Amino acid sequence: MNKTVLITGASSGIGLHFSHKFAESGHDVILVARSEEKLRSLAGELESQYGVKAIVVLSDLSKPEASKRLYDEVTTQGLQVDLLINNAGFGLFGEFEQTDVSKELDMIQVNITALTELSKYFGKDMVRRKQGKILNVASTAAFQPGPLMAVYYATKAYVLSFSEALANEWEPHGVKVMALCPGATQTGFSNVAELESSKLFQSGVMSVEEVVEAGYSDMMTKNKTVIIPGFKNRVLTKTIRFIPRKMVTNIVRKVQERI
Ligand SMILES: NC(=O)c1ccc[n+]([C@@H]2O[C@H](COP(=O)([O-])OP(=O)(O)OC[C@H]3O[C@@H](n4cnc5c(N)ncnc54)[C@H](OP(=O)(O)O)[C@@H]3O)[C@@H](O)[C@H]2O)c1
């Protein structure tokens, strides 16, 4: 029987490519996001291309009740989630006094709260079965503060810290928890976050295929807790530990500014 992977944010970018990658390697997939048309057409494509089962669950993870409802819907259908990819997330660019607080609260709900709840509900079942893997999509933003995207960077610092702690707790139970930390990647993310003209996104982004290849391979074959795709990103995240935090924060601000 095929293993089943649940992927949040499967309708575009990193989640969409993970869906292809897992289906191609013989996994049944549960595709979660808000965009119904995109998910239904993706599910049809994956089923016909790879002969796997693809189930669509529509969910707006910014709604407080959504994660529990998603878990209930999946378990009511008698589905077992062997692998969970907590990928849905978004950012927002701007000076904190000017950004829309409702967008920031939604961001905290999607990037932090939903990810935590889904890890809890599906993770507890994995612990009971003594088997399973959870990949939480953080970011290289997790390693330092991010002026002009203060809330986004802080959400990703949470994801990294939470995932590392959970990896330690659940290793003896046979459940692997990992944080995937991509740097700037060519997806719809920069559009949603209004970041396209920032220096960061103008200077060398990775392709989504490279990020997913690295994430998939490390998740399935290596014993890593923190996965950082790309040599440059690995060097940067290690180097900044030795630079005073205030200086790093100033550098990040310069990189974040629009051209
Ligand atoms: N691209 C980058 O540079 C980059 C770098 C580091 C980390 N990341 C992280 O990678 C993850 C995926 O982002 P991406 O780059 O692939 O961006 P993307 O192309 O914009 O995809 C974001 C995905 O999240 C889903 N999503 C957003 N809000 C949601 C909500 N309220 N409920 C349910 N699903 C929601 C979207 O689906 P719907 O709109 O259909 O709901 C979409 O499928 C995010 O966690 C992001 O923070 C991205």
The ligand as an SDF file (V2000), in Angstrom:
LIG
                    3D

 48 52  0  0  0  0  0  0  0  0999 V2000
    9.5690   31.6370   -1.8480 N   0  0  0  0  0  0  0  0  0  0  0  0
   10.4780   31.9600   -0.9550 C   0  0  0  0  0  0  0  0  0  0  0  0
   11.3570   32.7970   -1.1980 O   0  0  0  0  0  0  0  0  0  0  0  0
   10.4760   31.2550    0.3860 C   0  0  0  0  0  0  0  0  0  0  0  0
   11.6840   31.2480    1.1190 C   0  0  0  0  0  0  0  0  0  0  0  0
   11.6940   30.6060    2.3460 C   0  0  0  0  0  0  0  0  0  0  0  0
   10.5600   29.9920    2.8530 C   0  0  0  0  0  0  0  0  0  0  0  0
    9.4030   30.0340    2.1100 N   0  0  0  0  0  0  0  0  0  0  0  0
    8.2170   29.3880    2.6840 C   0  0  0  0  0  0  0  0  0  0  0  0
    7.7750   28.3730    1.8020 O   0  0  0  0  0  0  0  0  0  0  0  0
    6.3870   28.1320    2.0330 C   0  0  0  0  0  0  0  0  0  0  0  0
    5.6700   28.0570    0.6860 C   0  0  0  0  0  0  0  0  0  0  0  0
    5.7470   29.3170    0.0470 O   0  0  0  0  0  0  0  0  0  0  0  0
    5.9580   29.4880   -1.5240 P   0  0  0  0  0  0  0  0  0  0  0  0
    7.2490   30.1740   -1.7060 O   0  0  0  0  0  0  0  0  0  0  0  0
    5.7050   28.2300   -2.2260 O   0  0  0  0  0  0  0  0  0  0  0  0
    4.8230   30.5900   -1.8150 O   0  0  0  0  0  0  0  0  0  0  0  0
    3.4870   30.5330   -2.6880 P   0  0  0  0  0  0  0  0  0  0  0  0
    3.8080   30.1090   -4.0700 O   0  0  0  0  0  0  0  0  0  0  0  0
    2.8450   31.8690   -2.4560 O   0  0  0  0  0  0  0  0  0  0  0  0
    2.6220   29.3900   -1.9980 O   0  0  0  0  0  0  0  0  0  0  0  0
    2.0210   29.5460   -0.7350 C   0  0  0  0  0  0  0  0  0  0  0  0
    1.0480   28.4070   -0.5020 C   0  0  0  0  0  0  0  0  0  0  0  0
    0.4630   28.5800    0.8050 O   0  0  0  0  0  0  0  0  0  0  0  0
   -0.9500   28.5030    0.6830 C   0  0  0  0  0  0  0  0  0  0  0  0
   -1.6190   29.3610    1.6500 N   0  0  0  0  0  0  0  0  0  0  0  0
   -1.4100   30.6740    1.8800 C   0  0  0  0  0  0  0  0  0  0  0  0
   -2.3010   31.1460    2.7830 N   0  0  0  0  0  0  0  0  0  0  0  0
   -3.0930   30.0700    3.1200 C   0  0  0  0  0  0  0  0  0  0  0  0
   -4.2180   29.9130    3.9620 C   0  0  0  0  0  0  0  0  0  0  0  0
   -4.7480   30.9490    4.6480 N   0  0  0  0  0  0  0  0  0  0  0  0
   -4.7830   28.6940    4.0720 N   0  0  0  0  0  0  0  0  0  0  0  0
   -4.2990   27.6510    3.3640 C   0  0  0  0  0  0  0  0  0  0  0  0
   -3.2360   27.7310    2.5220 N   0  0  0  0  0  0  0  0  0  0  0  0
   -2.6560   28.9350    2.4080 C   0  0  0  0  0  0  0  0  0  0  0  0
   -1.2680   28.9810   -0.7420 C   0  0  0  0  0  0  0  0  0  0  0  0
   -2.4760   28.4020   -1.2110 O   0  0  0  0  0  0  0  0  0  0  0  0
   -3.8670   29.1860   -1.4730 P   0  0  0  0  0  0  0  0  0  0  0  0
   -3.5350   30.6000   -1.8300 O   0  0  0  0  0  0  0  0  0  0  0  0
   -4.4930   28.4010   -2.5820 O   0  0  0  0  0  0  0  0  0  0  0  0
   -4.5990   29.0420   -0.1940 O   0  0  0  0  0  0  0  0  0  0  0  0
   -0.0900   28.3950   -1.5260 C   0  0  0  0  0  0  0  0  0  0  0  0
   -0.3760   27.0810   -1.9190 O   0  0  0  0  0  0  0  0  0  0  0  0
    5.8970   29.2510    2.9470 C   0  0  0  0  0  0  0  0  0  0  0  0
    5.7980   28.7620    4.2550 O   0  0  0  0  0  0  0  0  0  0  0  0
    7.0040   30.2970    2.8470 C   0  0  0  0  0  0  0  0  0  0  0  0
    7.0940   31.0860    3.9950 O   0  0  0  0  0  0  0  0  0  0  0  0
    9.3430   30.6370    0.8880 C   0  0  0  0  0  0  0  0  0  0  0  0
  1  2  1  0
  2  3  2  0
  2  4  1  0
  4  5  1  0
  4 48  2  0
  5  6  2  0
  6  7  1  0
  7  8  2  0
  8  9  1  0
  8 48  1  0
  9 10  1  0
  9 46  1  0
 10 11  1  0
 11 12  1  0
 11 44  1  0
 12 13  1  0
 13 14  1  0
 14 15  2  0
 14 16  1  0
 14 17  1  0
 17 18  1  0
 18 19  2  0
 18 20  1  0
 18 21  1  0
 21 22  1  0
 22 23  1  0
 23 24  1  0
 23 42  1  0
 24 25  1  0
 25 26  1  0
 25 36  1  0
 26 27  1  0
 26 35  1  0
 27 28  2  0
 28 29  1  0
 29 30  1  0
 29 35  2  0
 30 31  1  0
 30 32  2  0
 32 33  1  0
 33 34  2  0
 34 35  1  0
 36 37  1  0
 36 42  1  0
 37 38  1  0
 38 39  2  0
 38 40  1  0
 38 41  1  0
 42 43  1  0
 44 45  1  0
 44 46  1  0
 46 47  1  0
M  CHG  2   8   1  16  -1
M  END
$$$$
